[in-house]
Structure formats: structure tokens, C-alpha cells
Amino acid sequence: MRDKSKPGPSETDSSVNYLDPKAQSRRDFLEGTGAAVVATAAASSLGVGVASAQESSRSARSAISLTVNGVDHSLEVDDRWTLVEVLRDQLDLTGTKIGCNRSECGACTVLMNGQPVYSCSQLAVWADGADVRTVEGLALNGQLSPLQQAFVDNNGPQCGFCTPGQLMTATALLQDNPSPTAAEVQSALVGNLCRCSNYNAIVEAVVAAGDQGGAA
């Protein structure tokens, strides 16, 4: 508090801005003091914060072995990496797409031990010892699988982004049911979204592939 016995600046002194609304609003004042409080609190805990950030940046890693499209791989992965990240970033198998990245669209579907899974929600460490098949593993000696050819013949792909996931789910279906009906195809592919809404052509392609000999 100012010592009132000492002369102070005149309230009419233009160099002093009290709470003149034209010079400083109440919101500006509160924002300024709030920022000062936050800055002070951050400064007092800076040492702990930096140490924690450095510690968290050193993620745990694990050695895993898995077979992808018939090829054995041994690699070290971050425990936080998903299977799709390892397939795309470590093994350069970019056919598997990352769509929603939260197990909703099915674009990242691969076969793990013969079953379709969303690879965006499967940790890579969970795939240790597994047999994984991606869209790159469908063609044999440069020859498209009957299912892939049926997609081409029936205009299954539109933009093509969801196609790898559609193909992998349909491959699993045809392995269990070589000649599915349209209703069975629709039920099997319910977890694979097509943003282009090309569902009729996709169903027709899978049914045609069944008529021509299944997934193969």
C-alpha cells in the first residue's frame, strides 16, 4: 500500500493508468495476473517436469518375432507401437491403410493367425509369434488372387483406400465359406466402411469370387 503521507502521482497524471476502461479492461487485468500465477507455478516445478518428460520419452522396447506373408521377421519394437505402425513403418508394407485409427472403419484389417483383426488396435507385442497376412500377400507370383480379380472385374474399388481392408476380411470369409450369399457377405463386411458407398459392387465382387473358386 502506498504511504499516504508521501506525495503521489495525481490521478489526472496521464502517465498513470488506474483502472481506466479505455486503458485496461478488467479482463486484461485478470488475464495478466492469471498468466503470472501460472508462470510462477511452472517455474517452481520446472526441474521435476523436465525430468518426467525425459523419462517418459524413453519408451520400453521388446524383441518380437512374427511371420508376415510367409517371411519371418525378428525386430525390436516400442511397446506402444501398434501392429499397423510396424507393418507400414518398419516392414514397408504400406498396403495396409490407417483410416480412423480407432477400430471403426476397418481400413487397417489384416489376418492374424487366419482371423481378420484391426491392426490399428493391436499392439505389435501382441503379435509376437503370430502369422500375419496383409494385402501384399494375396497375389501369388504376380498373379492376382481370384478375389482381387473379382474386385477389378466388378468395379469393387472406388477411391481404393478401404479396399485392402475389404479384401482381407473377404479373404477370411471365403476361406471359411467358399460360396457365400450376398447376405452372408454383407454380414461379414459390416465392420469395413466404404466412404464412397460402393457397397453393392463390393458385395457382388465377393459373391463372384466365391462362384469362381473362393479366395485361393
Steps between C-alpha positions, in 0.01 A plus 500: 500500500626849417606722793233769491733740690715516189388681192388274227415542138194694421202300384492733207859416410482351148801279567304296757223264390289391795202290387414726214280278277650669197852402609448157659192290527420281800546192278847618393593551864378156607661328202830669582496398864384149413787456256744617764370242749527218245851604401609507862357155569663358186835646593489347847443150358715531189769262619248223574311561176809474281616186676160337458486587129845354442408184686175452307678548167702185564231246412533134589602280209457130433642250255233319299492245223216462253432364156356743247386372161715189547816691594644475851595826673681566827502861613501725804191714546374762740242341728261782402522435124196352330519219249407731212787734592747214489363369171513839332798671664731210580419242231397747225171317436295810429208321340338486842340840555445708812151644481321594821780362725238399759354168383200638313567501125684173433748647250787352701363143505757222471483128572671389819512123536230485235258737670424859388613759755524877509876549501464858628379363834736205527827571677797363311616311811171310495595368155816333632507150350198568278448434132386822331371541148457839336359605164848467351481127576189431292658494153713197413793534261357824367161343437200658672295275724150414370358745755726784386413430138129497586539843660655626176236338281209626708632852566537428872751778570402864470759722668662172609592607852274247670569226246792328682287457811202383297718245322645360821162461671353341187800266472431371851132455412576302185740274686218399735215527250618454139160588350332767712168659420465876469344513847793306647747735333317803636508353851872418480598844369291699748820616675654642181381846399511634146501879497403491133196281583589246234354217704291337225801453272713370787239240596463397135876460471524272803205288384660472155831395654318223685341383179845495338680298765525702818794693644779265383 
